């Protein structure tokens, strides 16, 4: 059983290294989700992966951030934000936790 788990971790590390750009987008999506932020990673990922996530997020920000003077002014929010129905399911603990 241990060999299978170790092989699984190695495969995950291999995919992590292959898809760094996709991983950056995934990390940004989770980190920008106001219900999860970086706390999701600290709760569910290994500590060294959390540091990698922070580094990739910073690199993504630095690559795509534009100076505020070139951005259009933000629109005023006039509608109430509706809470998605799947939110309780999404925040439920995973099996085995």
DSSP file (Angstrom, degrees, kcal/mol; ACC not computed):
  #  RESIDUE AA STRUCTURE BP1 BP2  ACC     N-H-->O    O-->H-N    N-H-->O    O-->H-N    TCO  KAPPA ALPHA  PHI   PSI    X-CA   Y-CA   Z-CA
    1    1 A X     >        0   0    0      0, 0.0     4,-2.2     0, 0.0     5,-0.2   0.000 360.0 360.0 360.0 -43.7    0.0    0.0    0.0
    2    2 A X  H  >  +     0   0    0      1,-0.2     4,-2.8     2,-0.2     5,-0.2   0.892 360.0  53.8 -60.0 -40.0    2.8    2.4    0.9
    3    3 A X  H  > S+     0   0    0      1,-0.2     4,-2.4     2,-0.2    -1,-0.2   0.894 108.3  49.7 -62.5 -39.0    4.5    1.9   -2.5
    4    4 A X  H  > S+     0   0    0      2,-0.2     4,-2.2     1,-0.2    -1,-0.2   0.914 111.9  47.5 -65.6 -42.6    1.2    2.8   -4.2
    5    5 A X  H  X S+     0   0    0     -4,-2.2     4,-2.4     2,-0.2    -2,-0.2   0.929 112.7  48.8 -64.2 -45.2    0.8    6.0   -2.2
    6    6 A X  H  X S+     0   0    0     -4,-2.8     4,-2.2     1,-0.2    -2,-0.2   0.898 110.8  50.6 -61.6 -40.6    4.4    7.0   -2.8
    7    7 A X  H  X S+     0   0    0     -4,-2.4     4,-2.2    -5,-0.2    -1,-0.2   0.894 109.2  52.2 -64.5 -38.5    4.0    6.3   -6.5
    8    8 A X  H  X S+     0   0    0     -4,-2.2     4,-2.3     2,-0.2    -2,-0.2   0.920 108.9  49.1 -62.1 -44.6    0.9    8.5   -6.5
    9    9 A X  H  X S+     0   0    0     -4,-2.4     4,-2.4     1,-0.2    -2,-0.2   0.903 110.5  51.2 -62.1 -40.9    2.7   11.4   -4.8
   10   10 A X  H  X S+     0   0    0     -4,-2.2     4,-2.1     2,-0.2    -1,-0.2   0.898 109.5  50.0 -63.6 -39.8    5.5   11.1   -7.3
   11   11 A X  H  X S+     0   0    0     -4,-2.2     4,-2.4     2,-0.2    -2,-0.2   0.907 110.2  50.6 -65.1 -41.4    3.0   11.3  -10.2
   12   12 A X  H  X S+     0   0    0     -4,-2.3     4,-2.6     1,-0.2    -2,-0.2   0.915 109.8  49.9 -61.6 -42.8    1.4   14.3   -8.6
   13   13 A X  H  X S+     0   0    0     -4,-2.4     4,-2.2     2,-0.2    -1,-0.2   0.890 109.0  53.2 -62.3 -38.5    4.8   16.0   -8.3
   14   14 A X  H  X S+     0   0    0     -4,-2.1     4,-1.8     2,-0.2    -2,-0.2   0.934 111.7  44.1 -62.4 -46.8    5.5   15.2  -12.0
   15   15 A X  H  X S+     0   0    0     -4,-2.4     4,-2.4     1,-0.2    -2,-0.2   0.882 110.1  56.7 -65.9 -37.2    2.2   16.8  -13.1
   16   16 A X  H  < S+     0   0    0     -4,-2.6    -1,-0.2     1,-0.2    -2,-0.2   0.930 109.8  44.8 -58.7 -45.6    2.8   19.8  -10.8
   17   17 A X  H >< S+     0   0    0     -4,-2.2     3,-0.6     1,-0.2    -1,-0.2   0.839 114.0  50.3 -69.3 -33.1    6.1   20.4  -12.5
   18   18 A X  H 3< S+     0   0    0     -4,-1.8     2,-0.4     1,-0.2     3,-0.3   0.911 114.8  40.2 -70.1 -43.2    4.7   20.0  -16.0
   19   19 A X  T 3X  +     0   0    0     -4,-2.4     4,-3.0     1,-0.2    -1,-0.2  -0.341  65.8 141.1-109.2  50.9    1.7   22.3  -15.7
   20   20 A X  H <> S+     0   0    0     -3,-0.6     4,-2.4    -2,-0.4    -1,-0.2   0.897  76.6  49.4 -61.7 -40.8    3.2   25.2  -13.8
   21   21 A X  H  > S+     0   0    0     -3,-0.3     4,-1.8     2,-0.2    -1,-0.2   0.927 114.1  44.9 -64.6 -43.7    1.2   27.8  -15.8
   22   22 A X  H  > S+     0   0    0      1,-0.2     4,-2.3     2,-0.2    -2,-0.2   0.891 112.4  52.9 -65.3 -37.8   -2.0   25.8  -15.3
   23   23 A X  H  X S+     0   0    0     -4,-3.0     4,-3.0     1,-0.2    -2,-0.2   0.892 105.8  54.3 -63.6 -38.8   -1.2   25.4  -11.7
   24   24 A X  H  X S+     0   0    0     -4,-2.4     4,-2.5     1,-0.2    -1,-0.2   0.901 109.4  47.3 -61.1 -41.1   -0.7   29.2  -11.4
   25   25 A X  H  X S+     0   0    0     -4,-1.8     4,-2.4     2,-0.2    -1,-0.2   0.910 112.8  48.7 -67.3 -41.8   -4.2   29.8  -12.8
   26   26 A X  H  X S+     0   0    0     -4,-2.3     4,-2.2     2,-0.2    -2,-0.2   0.929 112.5  48.5 -61.7 -46.0   -5.7   27.2  -10.4
   27   27 A X  H  X S+     0   0    0     -4,-3.0     4,-3.1     1,-0.2     5,-0.2   0.915 111.4  49.9 -61.9 -43.8   -3.9   28.7   -7.5
   28   28 A X  H  X S+     0   0    0     -4,-2.5     4,-2.4    -5,-0.2    -1,-0.2   0.910 108.9  52.4 -62.2 -42.0   -5.0   32.2   -8.4
   29   29 A X  H  X S+     0   0    0     -4,-2.4     4,-0.6     1,-0.2    -1,-0.2   0.919 115.0  40.7 -61.8 -43.4   -8.6   31.0   -8.8
   30   30 A X  H >< S+     0   0    0     -4,-2.2     7,-0.9     1,-0.2     3,-0.9   0.931 115.8  50.0 -70.0 -44.9   -8.6   29.5   -5.3
   31   31 A X  H 3< S+     0   0    0     -4,-3.1     7,-0.2     1,-0.3    -2,-0.2   0.827 111.6  48.7 -65.1 -31.8   -6.7   32.4   -3.7
   32   32 A X  H 3< S+     0   0    0     -4,-2.4     2,-0.6    -5,-0.2    -1,-0.3   0.574  84.1 103.5 -85.7  -9.3   -9.0   35.0   -5.2
   33   33 A X    XX  -     0   0    0     -3,-0.9     4,-2.0    -4,-0.6     3,-1.9  -0.643  69.0-146.9 -71.7 115.4  -12.1   33.1   -4.0
   34   34 A X  T 34 S+     0   0    0     -2,-0.6    -1,-0.2     1,-0.3    -4,-0.0   0.705  95.3  54.8 -62.6 -18.5  -13.2   35.2   -1.0
   35   35 A X  T 34 S+     0   0    0      2,-0.1    -1,-0.3    -5,-0.0    -2,-0.1   0.627 124.3  20.8 -87.1 -12.2  -14.6   32.1    0.8
   36   36 A X  T X> S+     0   0    0     -3,-1.9     3,-0.7    -6,-0.3     4,-0.7   0.762  75.7 157.3-118.7 -56.4  -11.3   30.2    0.5
   37   37 A X  T >< S-     0   0    0     -4,-2.0     3,-0.9    -7,-0.9     4,-0.4  -0.128  77.9 -36.7  53.2-152.9   -8.2   32.5   -0.1
   38   38 A X  T 3> S+     0   0    0     -7,-0.2     4,-1.9     1,-0.2     3,-0.4   0.662 127.3  80.3 -75.2 -15.2   -4.8   31.1    0.9
   39   39 A X  H <> S+     0   0    0     -3,-0.7     4,-1.8     1,-0.2    -1,-0.2   0.812  84.1  62.7 -62.8 -27.5   -6.4   29.3    4.0
   40   40 A X  H <X S+     0   0    0     -3,-0.9     4,-1.9    -4,-0.7    -1,-0.2   0.938 105.4  45.2 -59.6 -45.9   -7.5   26.6    1.6
   41   41 A X  H  > S+     0   0    0     -4,-0.4     4,-2.8    -3,-0.4    -2,-0.2   0.915 111.7  50.2 -66.9 -43.5   -3.9   25.7    0.8
   42   42 A X  H  < S+     0   0    0     -4,-1.9    -1,-0.2     1,-0.2    -2,-0.2   0.813 115.1  45.6 -66.3 -27.3   -2.7   25.8    4.3
   43   43 A X  H  < S+     0   0    0     -4,-1.8    -1,-0.2    -5,-0.2    -2,-0.2   0.805 128.0  22.4 -82.3 -30.3   -5.5   23.5    5.4
   44   44 A X  H  < S+     0   0    0     -4,-1.9     2,-0.2    -5,-0.2    -2,-0.2   0.571 109.4  69.1-118.2 -12.1   -5.2   21.0    2.6
   45   45 A X  S  < S-     0   0    0     -4,-2.8     2,-0.1    -5,-0.2     5,-0.0  -0.695  83.8 -97.5-111.2 161.6   -1.7   21.1    1.1
   46   46 A X    >>  -     0   0    0     -2,-0.2     4,-1.8     1,-0.1     3,-0.9  -0.477  41.3-112.3 -70.5 147.3    1.7   20.2    2.3
   47   47 A X  H 3> S+     0   0    0      1,-0.3     4,-1.8     2,-0.2     5,-0.2   0.847 116.3  52.1 -54.2 -39.7    3.7   23.2    3.7
   48   48 A X  H 3> S+     0   0    0      1,-0.2     4,-1.8     2,-0.2    -1,-0.3   0.839 108.2  52.5 -68.8 -29.3    6.3   23.2    0.9
   49   49 A X  H <> S+     0   0    0     -3,-0.9     4,-2.6     2,-0.2    -1,-0.2   0.853 104.8  55.9 -70.8 -34.1    3.5   23.2   -1.7
   50   50 A X  H  X S+     0   0    0     -4,-1.8     4,-2.4     2,-0.2    -2,-0.2   0.915 107.4  48.8 -64.0 -41.5    1.9   26.2    0.0
   51   51 A X  H  X S+     0   0    0     -4,-1.8     4,-2.2     2,-0.2    -1,-0.2   0.903 111.2  49.9 -64.4 -40.7    5.2   28.1   -0.3
   52   52 A X  H  X S+     0   0    0     -4,-1.8     4,-2.8     2,-0.2     5,-0.2   0.909 109.7  52.2 -61.5 -41.1    5.4   27.1   -4.0
   53   53 A X  H  X S+     0   0    0     -4,-2.6     4,-2.5     1,-0.2    -2,-0.2   0.918 109.1  49.0 -62.0 -44.1    1.8   28.3   -4.4
   54   54 A X  H  X S+     0   0    0     -4,-2.4     4,-2.3     2,-0.2    -1,-0.2   0.914 112.5  48.4 -61.2 -42.7    2.6   31.7   -2.9
   55   55 A X  H  X S+     0   0    0     -4,-2.2     4,-2.4     2,-0.2    -2,-0.2   0.933 113.1  46.5 -64.4 -46.5    5.7   32.0   -5.2
   56   56 A X  H  X S+     0   0    0     -4,-2.8     4,-2.5     1,-0.2    -2,-0.2   0.883 111.7  51.9 -64.7 -38.0    3.7   31.1   -8.3
   57   57 A X  H  X S+     0   0    0     -4,-2.5     4,-2.4    -5,-0.2    -1,-0.2   0.914 110.2  48.3 -64.4 -42.6    0.9   33.5   -7.3
   58   58 A X  H  X S+     0   0    0     -4,-2.3     4,-2.7     2,-0.2    -2,-0.2   0.913 111.8  49.6 -63.3 -43.0    3.3   36.3   -6.9
   59   59 A X  H  X S+     0   0    0     -4,-2.4     4,-2.1     2,-0.2    -2,-0.2   0.904 110.8  49.9 -62.9 -41.4    5.0   35.6  -10.2
   60   60 A X  H  X S+     0   0    0     -4,-2.5     4,-1.9     2,-0.2    -2,-0.2   0.919 111.9  48.5 -62.5 -43.8    1.5   35.5  -11.9
   61   61 A X  H  X S+     0   0    0     -4,-2.4     4,-2.1     1,-0.2    -2,-0.2   0.932 112.0  48.0 -61.8 -47.2    0.7   38.9  -10.3
   62   62 A X  H  < S+     0   0    0     -4,-2.7    -1,-0.2     1,-0.2    -2,-0.2   0.848 112.9  49.2 -64.9 -33.8    3.9   40.5  -11.3
   63   63 A X  H  < S+     0   0    0     -4,-2.1    -1,-0.2    -5,-0.2    -2,-0.2   0.854 123.8  27.7 -73.7 -35.0    3.6   39.2  -14.9
   64   64 A X  H  < S+     0   0    0     -4,-1.9     2,-0.2    -5,-0.2    -2,-0.2   0.505  90.2 110.1-110.3  -5.4    0.0   40.4  -15.5
   65   65 A X     <  -     0   0    0     -4,-2.1     2,-0.3    -5,-0.2     3,-0.0  -0.518  48.5-162.3 -73.8 135.6   -0.4   43.4  -13.2
   66   66 A X        -     0   0    0     -2,-0.2     5,-0.1     1,-0.1    -2,-0.1  -0.861  31.9 -89.7-113.9 153.7   -0.7   46.7  -14.9
   67   67 A X    >   -     0   0    0     -2,-0.3     3,-1.6     1,-0.1     4,-0.4  -0.268  35.9-119.7 -59.2 148.0   -0.2   50.1  -13.3
   68   68 A X  G >  S+     0   0    0      1,-0.3     3,-1.0     2,-0.2    -1,-0.1   0.759 107.8  69.5 -63.8 -24.5   -3.4   51.6  -11.8
   69   69 A X  G 3  S+     0   0    0      1,-0.2    -1,-0.3     0, 0.0    -2,-0.1   0.740  99.0  49.4 -67.8 -21.1   -3.2   54.6  -14.2
   70   70 A X  G <  S+     0   0    0     -3,-1.6     2,-0.3     2,-0.1    -1,-0.2   0.508  92.4  95.7 -94.9  -5.2   -4.0   52.4  -17.2
   71   71 A X  S <  S-     0   0    0     -3,-1.0     2,-0.1    -4,-0.4     3,-0.1  -0.617  78.4-117.3 -86.1 143.7   -7.0   50.8  -15.6
   72   72 A X        -     0   0    0     -2,-0.3     3,-0.1     1,-0.1    -1,-0.1  -0.417  44.3 -88.3 -70.9 156.0  -10.5   52.0  -16.2
   73   73 A X        -     0   0    0      1,-0.1    -1,-0.1    -2,-0.1     2,-0.0  -0.374  51.1-102.1 -64.6 144.0  -12.4   53.3  -13.1
   74   74 A X        -     0   0    0      1,-0.1     2,-0.2    -3,-0.1    -1,-0.1  -0.359  33.7-117.8 -67.9 145.7  -14.3   50.5  -11.3
   75   75 A X        -     0   0    0      1,-0.1     2,-0.3    -3,-0.1    -1,-0.1  -0.555  31.1-107.3 -78.7 146.3  -18.0   50.3  -11.8
   76   76 A X        -     0   0    0     -2,-0.2     2,-0.5     1,-0.1    -1,-0.1  -0.592  32.5-121.0 -74.9 132.8  -20.2   50.8   -8.8
   77   77 A X        +     0   0    0     -2,-0.3    -1,-0.1     1,-0.2     3,-0.0  -0.629  39.3 166.5 -76.7 123.9  -21.9   47.6   -7.6
   78   78 A X        +     0   0    0     -2,-0.5     2,-0.3     2,-0.1    -1,-0.2   0.575  52.0  73.0-113.5 -14.5  -25.6   48.0   -7.7
   79   79 A X  S    S-     0   0    0      1,-0.0     2,-0.2     3,-0.0     3,-0.0  -0.772  81.6-114.3-105.0 148.0  -26.8   44.4   -7.4
   80   80 A X        -     0   0    0     -2,-0.3     2,-0.5     1,-0.1    -2,-0.1  -0.500  35.6-112.0 -72.9 146.9  -26.7   42.2   -4.3
   81   81 A X        -     0   0    0     -2,-0.2     2,-0.4     1,-0.0    -1,-0.1  -0.708  28.2-141.9 -84.5 126.6  -24.3   39.2   -4.5
   82   82 A X        -     0   0    0     -2,-0.5     2,-0.5     1,-0.0    -3,-0.0  -0.741  13.4-126.8 -90.3 133.1  -26.2   36.0   -4.6
   83   83 A X        -     0   0    0     -2,-0.4    -1,-0.0     1,-0.1    -2,-0.0  -0.676  30.7-118.1 -79.4 124.2  -24.7   33.1   -2.6
   84   84 A X    >   -     0   0    0     -2,-0.5     3,-1.2     1,-0.1     4,-0.3  -0.285  12.5-127.9 -62.9 147.1  -24.4   30.0   -4.9
   85   85 A X  T 3  S+     0   0    0      1,-0.2     3,-0.5     2,-0.1     4,-0.4   0.782 106.5  59.1 -65.4 -27.4  -26.4   26.9   -3.9
   86   86 A X  T 3> S+     0   0    0      1,-0.2     4,-2.8     2,-0.1    -1,-0.2   0.550  78.0  94.5 -81.1  -5.3  -23.3   24.7   -4.2
   87   87 A X  H <> S+     0   0    0     -3,-1.2     4,-2.0     1,-0.2    -1,-0.2   0.903  83.1  48.8 -57.6 -47.1  -21.3   26.7   -1.6
   88   88 A X  H  > S+     0   0    0     -3,-0.5     4,-0.5    -4,-0.3    -1,-0.2   0.908 114.6  47.0 -59.4 -38.8  -22.3   24.5    1.4
   89   89 A X  H >4 S+     0   0    0     -4,-0.4     3,-0.9     1,-0.2    -2,-0.2   0.912 110.5  52.1 -65.8 -42.0  -21.3   21.4   -0.6
   90   90 A X  H 3< S+     0   0    0     -4,-2.8    -1,-0.2     1,-0.2    -2,-0.2   0.835 112.4  45.6 -64.3 -33.4  -18.0   23.0   -1.7
   91   91 A X  H 3< S+     0   0    0     -4,-2.0    -1,-0.2    -5,-0.2    -2,-0.2   0.480  87.7 111.1 -90.3  -3.0  -17.1   23.9    1.9
   92   92 A X  S << S-     0   0    0     -3,-0.9    -3,-0.0    -4,-0.5    -4,-0.0  -0.409  81.1 -96.3 -69.3 147.0  -18.0   20.5    3.3
   93   93 A X        -     0   0    0      1,-0.1    -1,-0.1    -2,-0.1     2,-0.1  -0.303  41.3-110.7 -62.3 148.1  -15.1   18.4    4.5
   94   94 A X    >   -     0   0    0      1,-0.1     3,-1.8    -3,-0.1    -1,-0.1  -0.412  44.6 -83.2 -74.5 155.2  -13.7   15.8    2.0
   95   95 A X  T 3  S+     0   0    0      1,-0.3    -1,-0.1     2,-0.1     0, 0.0  -0.355 117.7  26.1 -58.7 134.2  -14.2   12.1    2.7
   96   96 A X  T 3         0   0    0     -3,-0.1    -1,-0.3    -2,-0.0    -2,-0.1   0.450 360.0 360.0  91.8   0.4  -11.6   10.9    5.1
   97   97 A X    <         0   0    0     -3,-1.8    -2,-0.1     0, 0.0    -3,-0.0   0.446 360.0 360.0 -93.4 360.0  -10.9   14.2    6.8
